[in-house]
Amino acid sequence: MSSIEDRIALLSPEKRELLRKRLQEKITDEPDQQAGIPAIGSGGPITNEPYALTEVQQVYWLGQSGYFEASAGGSNLYIEYEISNINFLTTAYLRRRLEAAIDQLVKRHDVLRTIILDSGRQQVLEEYPRYHVKLNDLRGLKEEVLEKALESARRRMRTEKIKVREWPLFEFLPHLLSRGRMVLQIRISPLLMDGTSRIQFFQELFHLMEQPRAALPPLEIGFSDYAVAWQAYRSSRAVTRSRERWLRQAGTLPMGPLLPGKTLILPDTPPDIRIWDEQLLDNHTCKLLVEKAAHRGLSLSTVLMSAFVDVLACRSEVPRFSIGLIATYRPPMHQQMHQVLGNFNTIHLIEADPWRGTFNERAHLLQRQAVEHLDDPFGSGFEVLREMNRLHAVAPRTGVTVFFNTVFDVDTAEESAGNVSNSPDMPNLSALHFAKKRGAAARGLQSDWNKLKQVLLPLPKLREREAGLYTNQIQLLPTLYRDMTGSLHCKWQAMESAFPEGMLEDLQAAYRNLLGKLALQEACWQMTVAENMDSDIPENRQVSIDSPASLTSQAFFRYDLKRMEEHGAHIAISAKERDISYASLFSRSSQIAGLLGDAGVTSHTRVGIVLDKEQEYIAAVLAVLQLGAVALLIRPDLTPTQVVSSMQEERIEVVLSCEALLERTHVPEQVLLLYLNDIQDGVHRVDSLGNLGESLSVLASDAPACILYGPAGGSKPDKMVFTYRELEQWANGYSSRFNLEEQEILLSLWPIGSPAWLMDWVGMFGSGGTVVYQEHLREYSMDDLMQFADRKQITVWSTPMPVTNRLQNYLKQKMQSPGPSLKRILIHNDRVSSSLISAVTAYCPQVSVVAVWRIAGSGMPVIVHAGRGEAKMYCSHADLSVIGRNAATCPVWATGEIYAGPPQEGHQQFLIQTGLVGRKTSDGTIEVLGERDNGVVHAKNAVLYVWQIEQELERHPAVQWAAVRGNVRNGEHEQLVAYLLMSSVEEKEALWRFLSSRLPVHMIPDDIVMLQDIPINSWGRVDLHEDICRTMILAEASPDHSQPQIQSLHLMKGLINIWEDVLERTGVLVDDSFFALGGDSLRLVNMLTIVQQSYGQHVHPADFLLDPTIERLVKIISS
């Protein structure tokens, strides 16, 4: 290195801080005046008056306010010791000495006498009671009962909120066990101390227990002195410039990584924190990693952080994100600052852009950021994060919940990491001076007494079993350290309830593997994220252009005709007019094929079909496909203009219809018209495919078989194309994928010529089943429809969503199964509602709900099975993959787009987009999260899966059906709009309150639209397009614009005064946004606390944050 500055810049953050401390100790015993930091004078606490919380204290105080995510529990430092080799005598004296030592430390450290006031300020108590340790006697309990009691106490002390308004903010709980053992459980509020202070506290505690008469060096200052002086110094010019500099970055810093979630994190969600330790690298491998890092001018801490960022990148919904780097800063305000107990933690927000550059380049960028933060310690990362939350309006979420920490090169590294380790024997507690020596007689008995006390007072042994910070402020935190052998360890802390099953283990393994590769493989330092992580993902596949193997058009129909021959007498179509057997259907389609063949139709011909009877329509489609031609399915509800438009676009040469329909249908003059009425029995007939001879040419599998046109808003109809391969897949795999038996009976109420109509009969014919059609059956009452289904012995129900919704309501009203024959409910290209799942689970346990998405052009339907009792959907098709960024397979639980494709030779996989978004679960199945265009919404600075919101909406008893979409307003950002079918319009206001208690604020819809019925398009699919929804929207009562009451006016005036005081500004209007006026999470809690004290009304922030204005507050308080 060419300069000292360059060499210092390469040090790890811990080494830099250590160097700073040691240089300060060598230069002077006085505070560093050159830095402009004021010195604290001696003389004890400055004041016993309330004073402000520090930045880190504010975070922990807000975290247990109940206003933010997972704040049902509290944050606690939890420590557990096991004391062995004790008896009844040592137990009593241990307890007495413990109480005496605690009492001395409470007098010594003012922070241990601190309480937190409701106003968000803290106060050191002048008078307080002596702390008494209560012994819990668990001797004689069976082992399983004992462990259950200990675990119950652990759970309480780890996560239960400490009443910070009451002293003390700590608790000691010893449990006396059998066989000379004791378990000492301790919890301390992180408002009082950080990890370093915790170590110092216990060192002093055990020292005083060993030597109760020992005098610790007197303290001239306390934490209150530091807090008051530092708060005053924050208004200085140097600190103000630094704060302004970092706060400006709040507008450009990205939020934290969006990792896959297991559950919705609400304010009352229990934290469920787990802490565990694992070895990442042995000593030799760790040394190799250190050497490679140093060779590139990187510290070990930087390399570990960069690798962690890469592992997160492959699982995050957003490519750029920030993580929190935990640090400690004790400003040199007094020579005893390092002896003061307190919480001196801070965080540095590090921006990560892991998808750019090589690992080496990214690591250098992160290191420069870390050094820049350490060189300017006056900026508070907590304050920047609070400003980010305000600017992005994410309250009550925390913008960054993933943190990183390393503990190296300090004497207390192992203890700071909180790992379980065997500590030295406890100080010689046999020196419990309960016997006083009296002259020569006592001296004569000394030898005998020394022998006796070894029996009466054996030497207790102390072992730390657990130590860690359990906090709801952090969802994921790795703390890395090296043990006594030099091996690299990681102490993981995670909010387990926030992550899907198996994801943490997968992330942990990926991190371990990446560090190993960096230590052993030079090439990894020059690789991108995708290149480094691909090898860790099993069965990695690359997306290529689809190039399927050729199939012939005969493939489908050879199979189909064989089925028709096998099931000749079985009913294929059951319609209102008559039932048609497979033999009759084959005979009729052969006649039509003969008519078309005589007219010169070949495999290159496009034939339009204009019919309105199901059996004739199906026979005509089969006839066209037997010839290898292309069938244009023209719906009977198309307008004349749309019919002409579709025929011209597809260059139709022949139209097959009947005279009655063609009288009202305009057909271009160049088109040949063929009438089914002209067919005479025995004249036109094709008995087998072989009779067609050379007229049937071999077609590629992706050749069009059926082209569907449906009505649309304009003159041009909607279009959908099915290939021969797709029809072949449906015919061959329909029954197996839906677990159907032969001769099932399917009720289809889809419009003629719609995709679901086509897929239903093609699939059922492949399995020899029966398709039941009934004109106007959709208009029947539900009682009549169910009687019809029971009479026909329907086994498979396939209807549009409005009819399925009526079935769901029928089940809930009747509270009974519709009939013993029903086995399956099919949902075509739509989400399975939680209301339907709950109704089927409760009243039709024999029925399964299955959703099917058509993959255009692939010939591979995605079959999705809905979970029992939930609205989540899963598929386990072997030919499906979840693909993320850079065309790489996603890790377990990482979200990507679902691709499909048959296996090919070699390492590549030819895949086709399904249009669905999903993630692979730990058991290999794929969880479907919705459609790419409608299932995922980027709104409110988050990636939202609408099925989660829809599921919670449908849990409300008045909501029969729900759909959520993200609508762009004013071209700026998306807003969430919920479209609901409700049993009672009056429940809308109650629904807002219901959602506030079940959804995070950022997932609550901005608007609710009430519908008369479920809107569907011409294909029978749910369609929330404005043109379709307009006629379905219920008109709501006009708002009451009458003069507000005098009481409300007084309330508004009082709230304006409160806001102006809290926000420190004037001119507040009733429709101003709290956050637009400069409000943040701290001011929000202060404001709501004052409101509760002034008006006796507890305002839940979720209710307020729906519309953070005084107008909204008035409504909440008045109600």
BELSUL-V385225 format. One record per helix or strand. SS is the DSSP state (H for helix, E for strand). FROM is the first residue (numbers start at 1). TO is the last residue. If there is no record, write none. Layout:
SS&FROM&TO + SS&FROM&TO
//
This chain:
H&4&9 + H&13&27 + H&33&35 + E&51&52 + H&55&63 + E&76&84 + H&88&108 + H&110&113 + E&114&116 + E&121&124 + E&134&137 + H&143&159 + E&170&177 + E&181&189 + H&195&210 + H&223&233 + H&237&251 + E&256&256 + E&273&281 + H&283&295 + H&300&313 + E&321&328 + H&337&339 + E&345&352 + H&359&375 + H&381&392 + E&402&407 + H&413&417 + E&421&421 + H&439&444 + H&446&456 + E&461&470 + E&476&482 + E&488&495 + H&496&498 + H&503&520 + H&522&526 + H&529&534 + E&543&544 + H&553&566 + E&571&574 + E&579&581 + H&582&598 + E&606&610 + H&614&626 + E&630&634 + H&640&650 + E&654&657 + H&659&662 + E&672&675 + H&676&678 + H&689&695 + E&704&710 + E&718&723 + H&724&737 + E&745&748 + H&755&766 + E&770&772 + H&777&779 + H&782&792 + E&796&798 + H&801&814 + E&824&828 + H&834&843 + E&848&853 + E&862&866 + E&873&875 + E&880&883 + H&885&887 + E&889&889 + E&896&900 + E&909&910 + E&912&920 + E&926&931 + E&936&939 + E&942&945 + H&946&953 + E&959&969 + E&973&982 + H&985&998 + H&1001&1003 + E&1007&1011 + E&1016&1016 + E&1022&1022 + H&1026&1032 + E&1033&1033 + H&1046&1063 + H&1081&1095 + H&1101&1105 + H&1110&1118
//
